Amino acid sequence: MFEPTIIIAAASLLGLIVVAGAMLRGWREWLELKRSELQRENTPREEGSPFGAARIEIADLKERIRKLEAIASGVDL
């Protein structure tokens, strides 16, 4: 009825269509992922904890006070 070459060609064409469809779907999903990442980057976000920044500031102030006290007492650092 059908020759083996026609069956092989039809199966190959069908396989190619399935693979191309899967790749197209993956491409669309990847583009959607990149769009969501770009939207997430454009939203404002906080840069770390305010408590961490406060601790750094306090440590810096303590260091300055120590240096000023050393200068006031006449000690070289």
N, C-alpha and C positions, 0 to 999 in steps of 0.2 A: 504494500500500500504506500508507505512512505519510505524513502531511501534513508539509510543511516546518516548520510551527510546532512540531509535536511533536518533530521531530528537533533543532531549535534549542533547545527547552526542555530536552530530555534531555542534549544536549551541554553546555549552560550549567550544569545541575545537576551533571553529572559534573566539569566544570571547577571548580566551587565546592567540591565534595568534595575534589578533589585539592589545591587551594589551602589549604583549612582543615586538611587532614592535614599538609601541609608546615609550616604555621604552628604547629600543635600540637607537631610534632616539634621545631621551632626553640625554642619556649617551654620544652619539657622540657630541652633541651640547655642553654639559658640558665640555667634554675634549677639544674641540676647544676653548671654553671660557678660560679655564685654560692655554692653550698654548699661547693664545694672551696676557693674563696677565703676563706670564713669559717673553714673548718677550718684553713687555712694561717695565718690571722691569730691563731688561738688557740694555735698552737704557740709555745713560747718560742724566741726567736732572740737571737743576740748582737748587740750594738749596736756595730758597727764592729770595727776591728782593735785588739787590745790594744797593739800597737806604736805606733799613732797616738796613743793616749791617753798612753802612756808618754813619747812625744816632747813632747807638750804639757806634761806635768807637768815634764819636765826643763827645758824652755824657761822655764816659770814660776818654777822654783826658781833658775835662773841669773839671771833678772831680779830676784828678791828679793835674791840675794847681791850683785848689782851695786848695788842701792839701799842695802843695809846697809853695803857698803864705802864708798859715797859719804858716808853719814851719819857713819861712823867717821872718815873723813879730813876731815870738816868742809866738804864741797862741797855747795852747794845744787843741787837738781835742778830 
